[in-house]
Amino acid sequence: MSSLSLPAAELIAQTLGCILFGVYLVTLGIAARLLLTMESGKLKRRSAINWTIVIVSIVIFVNATLNLVVSTIAIVQAFVLYTGPGGAEHVFMNGSGWQTIVKSFTVPFQSLVGDSILIYRCWFLWNKNWVVIALPLLVWLANIACAIRLLDLLGQASQGLVISSTVQPWGQAFWSMTICINVMATSLIVGRIWMVEKDNRKFGIDTLSQNRPRTVLSHAMQNIIESGMIYTVLSIFTLVTYTLQSTLHYPASHLEIQSVGITFNLIIIRASRTSLSRQDVASADAVTVPIHFTHPQANDDQNSSTPVGDRQEVVRLSHDKDSEIMFAPTRMV
């Protein structure tokens, strides 16, 4: 199935890629300011910066820029420099050309980076429990193998499309597993936030809400769900166009690669603004909420001035250096 000619699809893809890259740069600038500076505008101390998130942001930026630059070179070569038989389509059909290989590398690589940070967030929120992320992690590793095999097949093809029958099964497997990882990790993250929110409401605590109708946790769930939906919907669109062997896959892949960076930045921006809107946590890194309950038995061995009936269970809600909402383990004190 091919609804557009290959040259037309490449031109549309390049146009959409440039527009979304501009959106990405705007969100990156805002996110970088939140990651690297304080409210006063001064640079944060090195120890106060979350370097993991900063490095991931740099990797995503370099990869997205590389894809756009190589796509531009291919467009210029096809429509301006090449004057041989077959026209622009001949250039785009060169399956083993370095432009095709680089573009085919940057798109799945961007998705793998986005999936890895999603799994990392899930692992952190679940108290660094490896069992919880075992399945998403295994699928992610399998996805790396699919991407490598996909690039290997493209490198062996002298002529053909990235949506050709030879490489299609591997591409289908890659995008299918990308969707699965996104759904699983997002569900686990939202589930963890919902569990903490449920516990807080169970004990009559509206965490940090200051009598507002919605809590920080509710905003966090909405942020994660909305960002995850953007990425998932575009991944499904990419999978459908790839399966149908439609040239619409080229615009879809450009939407996909830029959406990873945009959604990554939006999570940082929206989480930061939600945090800063709470006056009681504007200058704090963490808030501890005591929940009182009565124990049926006393511990005689414990020399504590606190009565047994006043012992507390602490739920700690912390805003880390890049303004993601993280949760420390619930513990007895």
MARVEXKOL-793190 format. One record per residue (C-alpha): residue number from 0; x, y, z. Coordinates in Angstrom, 3 decimals. Layout:
BEGIN
site seq NUM&east X&north Y&up Z
...
This chain:
BEGIN
site seq 0&east 0.000&north 0.000&up 0.000
site seq 1&east 1.451&north 3.355&up -0.991
site seq 2&east -0.716&north 6.456&up -0.694
site seq 3&east 2.052&north 8.901&up -1.643
site seq 4&east 4.977&north 8.815&up -4.004
site seq 5&east 8.286&north 8.321&up -2.223
site seq 6&east 9.656&north 11.824&up -3.010
site seq 7&east 6.391&north 13.415&up -1.791
site seq 8&east 6.458&north 11.367&up 1.407
site seq 9&east 10.055&north 12.404&up 2.087
site seq 10&east 9.222&north 16.095&up 1.553
site seq 11&east 6.230&north 15.924&up 3.886
site seq 12&east 8.305&north 14.051&up 6.447
site seq 13&east 11.023&north 16.702&up 6.319
site seq 14&east 8.493&north 19.524&up 6.724
site seq 15&east 6.826&north 17.875&up 9.725
site seq 16&east 10.225&north 17.051&up 11.192
site seq 17&east 11.362&north 20.691&up 10.998
site seq 18&east 8.150&north 21.969&up 12.612
site seq 19&east 8.290&north 19.491&up 15.472
site seq 20&east 12.014&north 20.047&up 15.929
site seq 21&east 11.218&north 23.724&up 16.537
site seq 22&east 8.635&north 22.717&up 19.160
site seq 23&east 11.187&north 20.367&up 20.681
site seq 24&east 13.827&north 23.118&up 20.923
site seq 25&east 11.390&north 25.412&up 22.746
site seq 26&east 10.491&north 22.724&up 25.294
site seq 27&east 14.172&north 21.780&up 25.631
site seq 28&east 15.101&north 25.369&up 26.477
site seq 29&east 12.443&north 25.555&up 29.193
site seq 30&east 13.380&north 22.136&up 30.592
site seq 31&east 17.097&north 23.008&up 30.577
site seq 32&east 16.407&north 26.151&up 32.572
site seq 33&east 14.486&north 24.149&up 35.162
site seq 34&east 17.188&north 21.486&up 35.334
site seq 35&east 20.200&north 23.795&up 35.532
site seq 36&east 19.039&north 26.984&up 37.259
site seq 37&east 17.264&north 28.006&up 40.434
site seq 38&east 14.159&north 30.201&up 40.631
site seq 39&east 16.389&north 33.258&up 40.941
site seq 40&east 18.016&north 32.447&up 37.603
site seq 41&east 21.380&north 31.490&up 39.073
site seq 42&east 23.036&north 28.244&up 38.060
site seq 43&east 22.591&north 25.352&up 40.442
site seq 44&east 25.558&north 23.797&up 42.154
site seq 45&east 26.914&north 20.710&up 40.414
site seq 46&east 25.806&north 18.525&up 43.298
site seq 47&east 22.246&north 19.860&up 42.970
site seq 48&east 21.894&north 18.913&up 39.295
site seq 49&east 20.475&north 15.562&up 38.253
site seq 50&east 23.171&north 14.613&up 35.758
site seq 51&east 21.392&north 11.456&up 34.631
site seq 52&east 18.495&north 13.474&up 33.227
site seq 53&east 20.856&north 16.102&up 31.788
site seq 54&east 22.897&north 13.466&up 29.937
site seq 55&east 19.741&north 11.810&up 28.579
site seq 56&east 18.528&north 15.231&up 27.380
site seq 57&east 21.830&north 15.793&up 25.552
site seq 58&east 21.685&north 12.347&up 23.917
site seq 59&east 18.106&north 12.925&up 22.738
site seq 60&east 19.028&north 16.368&up 21.370
site seq 61&east 22.101&north 15.119&up 19.489
site seq 62&east 20.194&north 12.194&up 17.988
site seq 63&east 17.190&north 14.313&up 16.924
site seq 64&east 19.519&north 16.909&up 15.376
site seq 65&east 21.496&north 14.227&up 13.546
site seq 66&east 18.301&north 12.813&up 12.039
site seq 67&east 17.167&north 16.233&up 10.815
site seq 68&east 20.573&north 17.131&up 9.364
site seq 69&east 20.932&north 13.836&up 7.496
site seq 70&east 17.349&north 14.104&up 6.207
site seq 71&east 18.122&north 17.595&up 4.903
site seq 72&east 21.265&north 16.343&up 3.156
site seq 73&east 19.254&north 13.555&up 1.518
site seq 74&east 16.584&north 16.016&up 0.354
site seq 75&east 19.191&north 18.339&up -1.174
site seq 76&east 21.006&north 15.478&up -2.849
site seq 77&east 17.795&north 14.029&up -4.296
site seq 78&east 16.141&north 17.201&up -5.549
site seq 79&east 19.108&north 19.443&up -6.296
site seq 80&east 22.396&north 17.604&up -6.814
site seq 81&east 21.330&north 14.341&up -8.452
site seq 82&east 20.585&north 14.614&up -12.183
site seq 83&east 20.815&north 10.949&up -13.200
site seq 84&east 18.090&north 8.530&up -14.260
site seq 85&east 15.213&north 7.823&up -11.893
site seq 86&east 15.293&north 11.284&up -10.345
site seq 87&east 14.789&north 11.835&up -6.624
site seq 88&east 13.163&north 8.437&up -6.111
site seq 89&east 16.380&north 6.697&up -7.186
site seq 90&east 18.278&north 8.429&up -4.383
site seq 91&east 15.695&north 7.554&up -1.733
site seq 92&east 15.579&north 3.929&up -2.911
site seq 93&east 19.253&north 3.409&up -2.087
site seq 94&east 18.712&north 1.125&up 0.872
site seq 95&east 22.384&north 0.800&up 1.822
site seq 96&east 23.159&north 4.496&up 1.357
site seq 97&east 24.690&north 6.141&up 4.387
site seq 98&east 21.792&north 8.594&up 4.684
site seq 99&east 19.272&north 5.754&up 4.833
site seq 100&east 21.353&north 3.832&up 7.370
site seq 101&east 21.812&north 6.863&up 9.637
site seq 102&east 18.132&north 7.814&up 9.511
site seq 103&east 17.127&north 4.200&up 10.109
site seq 104&east 19.438&north 4.162&up 13.142
site seq 105&east 18.348&north 7.423&up 14.757
site seq 106&east 14.606&north 6.644&up 14.838
site seq 107&east 14.759&north 3.325&up 16.769
site seq 108&east 17.635&north 4.631&up 18.892
site seq 109&east 15.496&north 7.573&up 20.013
site seq 110&east 12.674&north 5.210&up 20.937
site seq 111&east 15.059&north 2.965&up 22.871
site seq 112&east 16.381&north 5.953&up 24.832
site seq 113&east 12.851&north 7.120&up 25.612
site seq 114&east 11.843&north 3.631&up 26.725
site seq 115&east 14.942&north 3.294&up 28.895
site seq 116&east 14.224&north 6.482&up 30.841
site seq 117&east 10.606&north 5.371&up 31.248
site seq 118&east 11.788&north 2.060&up 32.715
site seq 119&east 14.246&north 3.960&up 34.929
site seq 120&east 11.431&north 6.127&up 36.327
site seq 121&east 9.386&north 2.998&up 36.978
site seq 122&east 12.318&north 1.324&up 38.749
site seq 123&east 12.935&north 4.387&up 40.929
site seq 124&east 9.287&north 4.855&up 41.899
site seq 125&east 8.983&north 1.195&up 42.890
site seq 126&east 11.846&north 1.604&up 45.380
site seq 127&east 14.439&north 0.288&up 42.908
site seq 128&east 12.711&north -3.071&up 42.718
site seq 129&east 14.158&north -5.059&up 39.802
site seq 130&east 11.371&north -7.632&up 39.894
site seq 131&east 8.759&north -5.023&up 38.995
site seq 132&east 10.607&north -3.911&up 35.854
site seq 133&east 11.840&north -7.379&up 34.855
site seq 134&east 9.364&north -7.845&up 31.991
site seq 135&east 9.676&north -4.315&up 30.485
site seq 136&east 13.451&north -4.607&up 30.748
site seq 137&east 13.526&north -7.974&up 28.956
site seq 138&east 11.306&north -6.621&up 26.185
site seq 139&east 13.579&north -3.567&up 25.898
site seq 140&east 16.658&north -5.801&up 25.492
site seq 141&east 14.834&north -7.830&up 22.822
site seq 142&east 14.012&north -4.562&up 21.088
site seq 143&east 17.711&north -3.711&up 20.895
site seq 144&east 18.300&north -7.032&up 19.110
site seq 145&east 15.488&north -6.240&up 16.647
site seq 146&east 16.965&north -2.820&up 15.889
site seq 147&east 20.409&north -4.316&up 15.253
site seq 148&east 18.988&north -6.950&up 12.923
site seq 149&east 16.939&north -4.308&up 11.100
site seq 150&east 20.022&north -2.185&up 10.434
site seq 151&east 21.995&north -5.247&up 9.358
site seq 152&east 19.390&north -6.133&up 6.720
site seq 153&east 19.287&north -2.558&up 5.437
site seq 154&east 23.063&north -2.527&up 5.127
site seq 155&east 22.898&north -5.602&up 2.882
site seq 156&east 20.236&north -4.139&up 0.556
site seq 157&east 21.511&north -2.274&up -2.477
site seq 158&east 18.041&north -1.071&up -3.464
site seq 159&east 14.763&north -0.983&up -1.589
site seq 160&east 12.679&north 0.784&up 1.019
site seq 161&east 12.925&north 0.552&up 4.792
site seq 162&east 9.326&north -0.732&up 4.587
site seq 163&east 10.167&north -3.530&up 2.153
site seq 164&east 9.121&north -7.133&up 2.789
site seq 165&east 12.671&north -8.199&up 3.692
site seq 166&east 12.978&north -5.993&up 6.753
site seq 167&east 9.277&north -5.604&up 7.573
site seq 168&east 8.974&north -8.450&up 10.138
site seq 169&east 11.772&north -6.972&up 12.223
site seq 170&east 10.330&north -3.497&up 12.012
site seq 171&east 6.906&north -4.762&up 13.032
site seq 172&east 8.416&north -6.575&up 16.001
site seq 173&east 10.340&north -3.458&up 17.048
site seq 174&east 7.369&north -1.088&up 17.033
site seq 175&east 5.083&north -3.670&up 18.642
site seq 176&east 7.497&north -4.127&up 21.536
site seq 177&east 7.963&north -0.357&up 21.818
site seq 178&east 4.222&north 0.012&up 22.351
site seq 179&east 4.217&north -2.833&up 24.897
site seq 180&east 7.068&north -1.258&up 26.879
site seq 181&east 5.340&north 2.102&up 26.930
site seq 182&east 2.018&north 0.662&up 28.089
site seq 183&east 3.588&north -1.566&up 30.771
site seq 184&east 5.950&north 1.045&up 32.213
site seq 185&east 3.369&north 3.836&up 32.162
site seq 186&east 0.817&north 1.579&up 33.860
site seq 187&east 3.308&north 0.631&up 36.567
site seq 188&east 4.233&north 4.270&up 37.202
site seq 189&east 0.620&north 5.440&up 37.350
site seq 190&east -0.274&north 2.429&up 39.512
site seq 191&east 2.462&north 3.286&up 42.002
site seq 192&east 1.350&north 6.914&up 42.238
site seq 193&east -2.279&north 5.831&up 42.613
site seq 194&east -1.366&north 3.446&up 45.452
site seq 195&east 0.339&north 6.214&up 47.423
site seq 196&east -2.532&north 8.602&up 46.706
site seq 197&east -5.017&north 5.964&up 47.875
site seq 198&east -3.093&north 5.423&up 51.114
site seq 199&east -2.993&north 9.161&up 51.787
site seq 200&east -6.722&north 9.536&up 51.223
site seq 201&east -7.387&north 6.459&up 53.361
site seq 202&east -5.860&north 8.242&up 56.335
site seq 203&east -7.600&north 11.509&up 55.531
site seq 204&east -4.582&north 13.312&up 54.086
site seq 205&east -4.913&north 15.460&up 50.990
site seq 206&east -1.211&north 15.578&up 50.253
site seq 207&east 0.074&north 19.127&up 49.763
site seq 208&east -3.266&north 20.183&up 48.337
site seq 209&east -3.903&north 23.142&up 50.664
site seq 210&east -7.659&north 22.540&up 50.250
site seq 211&east -7.341&north 22.479&up 46.491
site seq 212&east -9.545&north 20.028&up 44.589
site seq 213&east -6.539&north 18.171&up 43.181
site seq 214&east -3.309&north 16.936&up 44.745
site seq 215&east 0.252&north 16.843&up 43.514
site seq 216&east -0.146&north 13.109&up 42.936
site seq 217&east -3.240&north 13.651&up 40.792
site seq 218&east -1.318&north 16.129&up 38.663
site seq 219&east 1.558&north 13.661&up 38.412
site seq 220&east -0.753&north 10.884&up 37.187
site seq 221&east -2.327&north 13.193&up 34.615
site seq 222&east 1.115&north 14.294&up 33.439
site seq 223&east 2.384&north 10.745&up 33.006
site seq 224&east -0.806&north 9.487&up 31.319
site seq 225&east -1.063&north 12.379&up 28.846
site seq 226&east 2.616&north 12.237&up 27.913
site seq 227&east 2.465&north 8.464&up 27.567
site seq 228&east -0.596&north 8.700&up 25.339
site seq 229&east 1.170&north 11.054&up 22.906
site seq 230&east 4.085&north 8.676&up 22.540
site seq 231&east 1.911&north 5.537&up 22.390
site seq 232&east -0.492&north 6.923&up 19.763
site seq 233&east 2.386&north 7.960&up 17.501
site seq 234&east 4.044&north 4.561&up 17.974
site seq 235&east 0.796&north 2.847&up 16.954
site seq 236&east 0.551&north 5.117&up 13.895
site seq 237&east 4.137&north 4.234&up 12.967
site seq 238&east 3.431&north 0.507&up 13.381
site seq 239&east 0.264&north 0.676&up 11.253
site seq 240&east 1.931&north 2.533&up 8.384
site seq 241&east 4.901&north 0.174&up 8.550
site seq 242&east 2.687&north -2.922&up 8.488
site seq 243&east 0.719&north -1.579&up 5.525
site seq 244&east 4.024&north -0.800&up 3.762
site seq 245&east 2.754&north 2.722&up 3.189
site seq 246&east 5.047&north 5.628&up 2.390
site seq 247&east 3.208&north 7.448&up 5.189
site seq 248&east 5.679&north 5.628&up 7.402
site seq 249&east 8.280&north 8.283&up 6.570
site seq 250&east 6.243&north 11.192&up 8.008
site seq 251&east 5.235&north 8.927&up 10.904
site seq 252&east 8.863&north 8.159&up 11.769
site seq 253&east 9.692&north 11.881&up 11.843
site seq 254&east 6.769&north 12.481&up 14.183
site seq 255&east 7.948&north 9.601&up 16.356
site seq 256&east 11.546&north 10.724&up 16.781
site seq 257&east 10.616&north 14.275&up 17.757
site seq 258&east 7.762&north 13.189&up 20.034
site seq 259&east 10.213&north 11.340&up 22.304
site seq 260&east 12.104&north 14.534&up 23.122
site seq 261&east 8.955&north 16.649&up 23.396
site seq 262&east 7.187&north 14.301&up 25.834
site seq 263&east 10.398&north 13.885&up 27.850
site seq 264&east 10.680&north 17.677&up 28.233
site seq 265&east 6.975&north 18.139&up 28.964
site seq 266&east 7.146&north 15.756&up 31.932
site seq 267&east 9.978&north 17.817&up 33.436
site seq 268&east 8.249&north 21.145&up 32.740
site seq 269&east 4.807&north 20.213&up 34.006
site seq 270&east 6.136&north 18.427&up 37.089
site seq 271&east 8.298&north 21.444&up 37.942
site seq 272&east 5.471&north 23.931&up 37.555
site seq 273&east 3.149&north 21.779&up 39.646
site seq 274&east 5.801&north 21.644&up 42.342
site seq 275&east 6.571&north 25.363&up 42.258
site seq 276&east 2.880&north 26.264&up 42.476
site seq 277&east 2.768&north 24.873&up 46.015
site seq 278&east 4.022&north 27.616&up 48.309
site seq 279&east 4.794&north 25.222&up 51.136
site seq 280&east 7.243&north 23.232&up 48.973
site seq 281&east 8.622&north 26.006&up 46.813
site seq 282&east 11.984&north 25.937&up 48.566
site seq 283&east 11.962&north 22.369&up 49.891
site seq 284&east 13.172&north 19.150&up 48.344
site seq 285&east 10.886&north 16.859&up 50.344
site seq 286&east 7.845&north 16.843&up 52.584
site seq 287&east 7.125&north 14.269&up 55.268
site seq 288&east 3.483&north 13.604&up 56.116
site seq 289&east 2.799&north 11.849&up 59.456
site seq 290&east -0.060&north 9.367&up 59.611
site seq 291&east -1.134&north 8.400&up 63.143
site seq 292&east -2.662&north 5.047&up 63.977
site seq 293&east -2.917&north 2.711&up 66.956
site seq 294&east -0.919&north -0.495&up 67.296
site seq 295&east -2.625&north -3.373&up 69.098
site seq 296&east 0.559&north -4.326&up 70.943
site seq 297&east 3.394&north -2.406&up 72.549
site seq 298&east 7.062&north -3.099&up 72.110
site seq 299&east 8.590&north -3.168&up 75.579
site seq 300&east 12.147&north -3.355&up 74.273
site seq 301&east 11.989&north 0.021&up 72.610
site seq 302&east 13.110&north 2.956&up 74.766
site seq 303&east 11.120&north 5.674&up 73.088
site seq 304&east 9.444&north 8.743&up 74.532
site seq 305&east 6.648&north 8.419&up 71.984
site seq 306&east 3.609&north 6.428&up 73.201
site seq 307&east 2.752&north 3.334&up 71.234
site seq 308&east -0.571&north 4.792&up 70.166
site seq 309&east 1.223&north 7.777&up 68.652
site seq 310&east 3.708&north 5.902&up 66.541
site seq 311&east 3.758&north 7.156&up 62.991
site seq 312&east 3.947&north 5.728&up 59.542
site seq 313&east 5.755&north 8.122&up 57.239
site seq 314&east 4.990&north 8.545&up 53.572
site seq 315&east 7.670&north 10.666&up 52.023
site seq 316&east 6.928&north 12.542&up 48.843
site seq 317&east 10.035&north 14.005&up 47.339
site seq 318&east 10.728&north 16.238&up 44.380
site seq 319&east 14.132&north 15.319&up 43.013
site seq 320&east 16.564&north 17.655&up 41.310
site seq 321&east 14.900&north 17.477&up 37.919
site seq 322&east 11.448&north 17.930&up 39.480
site seq 323&east 10.252&north 14.397&up 38.819
site seq 324&east 8.066&north 13.117&up 41.665
site seq 325&east 9.773&north 10.211&up 43.372
site seq 326&east 8.696&north 8.175&up 46.356
site seq 327&east 10.829&north 6.857&up 49.176
site seq 328&east 9.802&north 3.547&up 50.775
site seq 329&east 6.958&north 3.613&up 53.282
site seq 330&east 8.564&north 2.696&up 56.628
site seq 331&east 7.919&north 2.499&up 60.355
site seq 332&east 9.690&north 4.984&up 62.642
